[in-house]
Amino acid sequence: PAVNYPFPTHVHILRGKVVETTGRAVVDAEVRRSNTERVASGAQGAFALPLRWTPGGVAVAIDAIDHRTGQVGTITITLPQALGSSQTITVS
């Protein structure tokens, strides 16, 4: 879904941006949590990843993959703390 998709209010949404090490936004990067949730980054590298099956209080990895270049990046988040601010995933 697009970054502005109207997810139901009970669904946790991780918002952020995918960038290269130079700071350039990565368009159409796959952003995913394991094999349970995945979205593509938009025109400015922005993403809104629903985390319907992610438990609170547990550290989980969020991956970004630019399939055009093979660059990858990972961040580790914990819910609900990670929901309060935009998350940046840097691929290299």
TIDREN-633084 format. One line per field, with one value per atom (N, C-alpha, C): atom name; residue number from 1; x, y, z. Coordinates in nm, 4 decimals, padded with zeros to 6 digits. Layout:
<sites>
site <- CA_...
pos <- NUM_...
c1 <- X_...
c2 <- Y_...
c3 <- Z_...
</sites>
This chain:
<sites>
site <- N_CA_C_N_CA_C_N_CA_C_N_CA_C_N_CA_C_N_CA_C_N_CA_C_N_CA_C_N_CA_C_N_CA_C_N_CA_C_N_CA_C_N_CA_C_N_CA_C_N_CA_C_N_CA_C_N_CA_C_N_CA_C_N_CA_C_N_CA_C_N_CA_C_N_CA_C_N_CA_C_N_CA_C_N_CA_C_N_CA_C_N_CA_C_N_CA_C_N_CA_C_N_CA_C_N_CA_C_N_CA_C_N_CA_C_N_CA_C_N_CA_C_N_CA_C_N_CA_C_N_CA_C_N_CA_C_N_CA_C_N_CA_C_N_CA_C_N_CA_C_N_CA_C_N_CA_C_N_CA_C_N_CA_C_N_CA_C_N_CA_C_N_CA_C_N_CA_C_N_CA_C_N_CA_C_N_CA_C_N_CA_C_N_CA_C_N_CA_C_N_CA_C_N_CA_C_N_CA_C_N_CA_C_N_CA_C_N_CA_C_N_CA_C_N_CA_C_N_CA_C_N_CA_C_N_CA_C_N_CA_C_N_CA_C_N_CA_C_N_CA_C_N_CA_C_N_CA_C_N_CA_C_N_CA_C_N_CA_C_N_CA_C_N_CA_C_N_CA_C_N_CA_C_N_CA_C_N_CA_C_N_CA_C_N_CA_C_N_CA_C_N_CA_C_N_CA_C_N_CA_C_N_CA_C_N_CA_C_N_CA_C
pos <- 1_1_1_2_2_2_3_3_3_4_4_4_5_5_5_6_6_6_7_7_7_8_8_8_9_9_9_10_10_10_11_11_11_12_12_12_13_13_13_14_14_14_15_15_15_16_16_16_17_17_17_18_18_18_19_19_19_20_20_20_21_21_21_22_22_22_23_23_23_24_24_24_25_25_25_26_26_26_27_27_27_28_28_28_29_29_29_30_30_30_31_31_31_32_32_32_33_33_33_34_34_34_35_35_35_36_36_36_37_37_37_38_38_38_39_39_39_40_40_40_41_41_41_42_42_42_43_43_43_44_44_44_45_45_45_46_46_46_47_47_47_48_48_48_49_49_49_50_50_50_51_51_51_52_52_52_53_53_53_54_54_54_55_55_55_56_56_56_57_57_57_58_58_58_59_59_59_60_60_60_61_61_61_62_62_62_63_63_63_64_64_64_65_65_65_66_66_66_67_67_67_68_68_68_69_69_69_70_70_70_71_71_71_72_72_72_73_73_73_74_74_74_75_75_75_76_76_76_77_77_77_78_78_78_79_79_79_80_80_80_81_81_81_82_82_82_83_83_83_84_84_84_85_85_85_86_86_86_87_87_87_88_88_88_89_89_89_90_90_90_91_91_91_92_92_92
c1 <- 00.0816_00.0000_00.0859_00.0290_00.0984_00.1197_00.2103_00.2433_00.1203_00.0294_-00.0900_-00.2110_-00.1909_-00.3012_-00.3677_-00.5012_-00.5718_-00.5840_-00.4766_-00.4792_-00.5776_-00.6376_-00.7238_-00.6434_-00.7086_-00.6390_-00.5764_-00.6227_-00.5660_-00.4378_-00.4004_-00.2806_-00.1608_-00.0534_00.0704_00.1357_00.1757_00.2391_00.3767_00.4788_00.6145_00.6377_00.6689_00.6918_00.8377_00.8858_01.0248_01.0649_01.1957_01.2533_01.3704_01.3891_01.5044_01.5988_01.7261_01.8264_01.9537_02.0329_02.1675_02.2619_02.3855_02.4829_02.5081_02.4806_02.4974_02.3801_02.2736_02.1541_02.0475_02.0777_01.9799_01.8693_01.7441_01.6285_01.6302_01.5885_01.5804_01.4334_01.3987_01.2617_01.2418_01.1251_01.0863_01.1707_01.2275_01.2975_01.1923_01.2190_01.1307_01.1649_01.0658_01.0827_00.9996_01.0608_00.9868_01.0278_00.9342_00.9605_00.9445_01.0564_01.0566_00.9743_00.8942_00.8066_00.6619_00.6384_00.5005_00.4442_00.5266_00.4800_00.5816_00.5327_00.6258_00.5548_00.6295_00.5820_00.6975_00.6686_00.7722_00.7814_00.9035_00.9207_00.8701_00.8229_00.7640_00.8644_00.8125_00.8912_01.0049_00.9874_01.0935_01.1586_01.1425_01.1997_01.1165_01.0007_00.9162_00.8434_00.8190_00.7418_00.6513_00.5460_00.4552_00.4312_00.4986_00.4956_00.3987_00.2885_00.1981_00.2647_00.2477_00.3079_00.1974_00.1129_-00.0048_00.0293_00.1365_00.1687_00.2996_00.3378_00.4616_00.4292_00.4815_00.4511_00.5240_00.4673_00.5308_00.6396_00.7382_00.8433_00.9483_00.9461_01.0422_01.1178_01.2488_01.3285_01.3095_01.2792_01.2619_01.3398_01.3833_01.4589_01.3632_01.3916_01.3211_01.4263_01.4031_01.4999_01.4523_01.5482_01.5205_01.6135_01.5578_01.6354_01.6077_01.7134_01.7012_01.7355_01.6343_01.6553_01.7288_01.7277_01.7984_01.9496_01.9948_02.1391_02.1926_02.1025_02.1450_02.1831_02.1654_02.1985_02.0931_02.1395_02.0490_02.0823_01.9842_02.0033_01.9054_01.9392_01.8549_01.8578_01.7421_01.7346_01.6649_01.6884_01.6201_01.5311_01.4034_01.3075_01.2396_01.1790_01.0950_00.9659_00.8535_00.7236_00.6856_00.6175_00.5666_00.6624_00.7797_00.8707_00.9061_00.9251_00.9687_00.8610_00.7373_00.6285_00.6223_00.6894_00.6789_00.7596_00.8497_00.9323_00.9620_01.0009_01.0345_01.1634_01.1670_01.2832_01.3549_01.4854_01.5634_01.6398_01.6272_01.7022_01.8015_01.9295_02.0344_02.0797_02.0756_02.1198_02.2599_02.3370_02.4726_02.5128
c2 <- -00.1203_00.0000_00.1267_00.2334_00.3616_00.4148_00.5092_00.5678_00.6288_00.6837_00.7489_00.6558_00.5260_00.4304_00.4407_00.4425_00.4578_00.3254_00.2824_00.1592_00.1746_00.0651_00.0727_00.1206_00.1865_00.2460_00.1429_00.0190_-00.0826_-00.1466_-00.1144_-00.1724_-00.0812_-00.1380_-00.0622_-00.0383_00.0861_00.1228_00.1815_00.1193_00.1713_00.2599_00.3859_00.4805_00.5205_00.5453_00.5857_00.6081_00.5977_00.6279_00.5337_00.4970_00.4167_00.5087_00.5097_00.5958_00.5172_00.5688_00.5165_00.5833_00.5378_00.5973_00.7440_00.7859_00.9263_01.0125_00.9482_01.0213_01.0275_00.9786_00.9787_00.8792_00.9218_00.8346_00.7176_00.6014_00.4812_00.4553_00.4674_00.4460_00.2981_00.2461_00.1067_00.0021_00.0378_-00.0623_-00.1486_-00.2749_-00.3635_-00.3490_-00.3141_-00.3019_-00.4130_-00.4938_-00.6094_-00.6460_-00.7117_-00.7765_-00.9253_-00.9936_-01.1377_-01.1655_-01.2695_-01.3011_-01.2667_-01.1860_-01.1594_-01.0296_-00.9278_-00.7978_-00.7431_-00.6786_-00.6146_-00.5047_-00.3987_-00.2863_-00.2366_-00.1459_-00.0813_00.0653_00.1181_00.2599_00.3431_00.4629_00.5507_00.6435_00.7483_00.8407_00.9087_00.9386_01.0001_00.8992_00.7704_00.6661_00.6349_00.7001_00.6825_00.5487_00.4940_00.3704_00.3752_00.2945_00.2747_00.1247_00.0596_-00.0860_-00.1279_-00.1952_-00.2447_-00.3592_-00.3612_-00.4657_-00.5354_-00.6037_-00.6683_-00.7828_-00.8555_-00.9754_-00.9615_-00.8387_-00.8138_-00.7871_-00.8686_-00.8493_-00.7280_-00.6691_-00.5580_-00.6063_-00.5215_-00.5528_-00.6505_-00.6864_-00.7815_-00.7131_-00.7225_-00.6649_-00.7464_-00.6766_-00.7425_-00.6669_-00.7395_-00.6801_-00.6357_-00.5182_-00.4665_-00.4509_-00.5133_-00.5130_-00.4262_-00.3665_-00.2949_-00.3514_-00.3753_-00.4326_-00.3519_-00.3010_-00.2359_-00.3423_-00.4004_-00.5124_-00.4708_-00.3424_-00.2969_-00.2979_-00.2669_-00.2565_-00.3685_-00.4409_-00.5451_-00.4923_-00.3634_-00.3053_-00.3442_-00.3689_-00.4072_-00.3277_-00.3171_-00.2522_-00.3105_-00.3041_-00.3591_-00.2660_-00.2512_-00.1847_-00.2807_-00.2622_-00.3411_-00.2462_-00.2843_-00.1995_-00.2786_-00.2069_-00.2656_-00.1850_-00.2551_-00.1879_-00.1738_-00.0723_00.0371_00.1545_00.1501_00.2640_00.3143_00.2250_00.2638_00.3360_00.3327_00.3939_00.5451_00.5985_00.7394_00.8317_00.7790_00.8635_00.7927_00.8712_00.8155_00.7351_00.6197_00.5313_00.5392_00.5460_00.5500_00.4201_00.3599_00.2387_00.2762_00.2594_00.2900_00.1616_00.1616_00.0444_00.0702_-00.0377_-00.0257_-00.1575
c3 <- 00.0000_00.0000_00.0000_-00.0474_-00.0511_00.0905_00.1033_00.2333_00.2993_00.2193_00.2745_00.2816_00.2688_00.2773_00.4147_00.4184_00.5469_00.6229_00.6866_00.7645_00.8807_00.9249_01.0435_01.1640_01.2571_01.3711_01.4644_01.4638_01.5522_01.4973_01.3722_01.3110_01.3385_01.3933_01.4139_01.2777_01.2530_01.1266_01.1548_01.0978_01.1082_00.9863_01.0103_00.9008_00.8981_00.7769_00.7645_00.6218_00.5989_00.4688_00.4436_00.3172_00.2759_00.1988_00.2399_00.1759_00.1488_00.0558_00.0339_00.1333_00.1383_00.2305_00.1983_00.0763_00.0361_00.0819_00.1325_00.1730_00.0655_-00.0542_-00.1634_-00.1336_-00.1556_-00.1328_-00.2299_-00.1809_-00.2642_-00.2956_-00.4219_-00.4684_-00.4992_-00.4662_-00.4947_-00.4226_-00.3093_-00.2284_-00.1586_-00.1442_-00.0685_00.0798_00.1596_00.3045_00.3659_00.4535_00.5050_00.6465_00.7114_00.8393_00.8141_00.8082_00.7820_00.6572_00.6622_00.5494_00.5791_00.6836_00.7234_00.6680_00.6499_00.6021_00.5034_00.3957_00.3024_00.2239_00.1960_00.1161_00.0308_-00.0619_-00.1425_-00.1026_-00.1041_-00.0733_-00.1905_-00.1588_-00.2593_-00.3246_-00.3868_-00.4675_-00.3906_-00.2638_-00.1840_-00.0894_-00.1187_-00.0342_00.0882_00.1027_00.2208_00.2177_00.3369_00.3471_00.4693_00.4647_00.5783_00.5866_00.6800_00.6923_00.8028_00.7678_00.8721_00.9475_01.0769_01.1608_01.2389_01.1654_01.2244_01.3179_01.2908_01.3683_01.4452_01.4760_01.5485_01.6954_01.7867_01.9288_01.9856_02.0871_02.1557_02.2495_02.2743_02.3697_02.3216_02.1938_02.1381_02.0240_02.0238_01.9155_01.7880_01.6771_01.5483_01.4412_01.3399_01.2299_01.1197_01.0653_00.9487_00.8397_00.7256_00.6165_00.5013_00.4299_00.3056_00.1994_00.0811_-00.0286_-00.1547_-00.2158_-00.3457_-00.4492_-00.5097_-00.6016_-00.7287_-00.7607_-00.8811_-00.8609_-00.7383_-00.7134_-00.6253_-00.5587_-00.4661_-00.3291_-00.3063_-00.1766_-00.0734_00.0494_00.1574_00.2831_00.3705_00.4994_00.5995_00.7259_00.8323_00.9524_01.0154_01.1449_01.2403_01.3664_01.4683_01.5467_01.5593_01.6298_01.7405_01.8316_01.9355_01.9399_01.9375_01.9476_02.0932_02.1315_02.0495_02.0367_02.0978_02.0990_01.9591_01.8642_01.7293_01.6502_01.6969_01.6224_01.6394_01.7398_01.7708_01.6824_01.6004_01.5153_01.3833_01.2852_01.1545_01.1650_01.1013_01.1029_00.9682_00.9700_00.8460_00.8311_00.7141_00.6804_00.5721_00.6003_00.5049_00.4381_00.3042_00.2291_00.1737_00.1676_00.1106_00.0504
</sites>
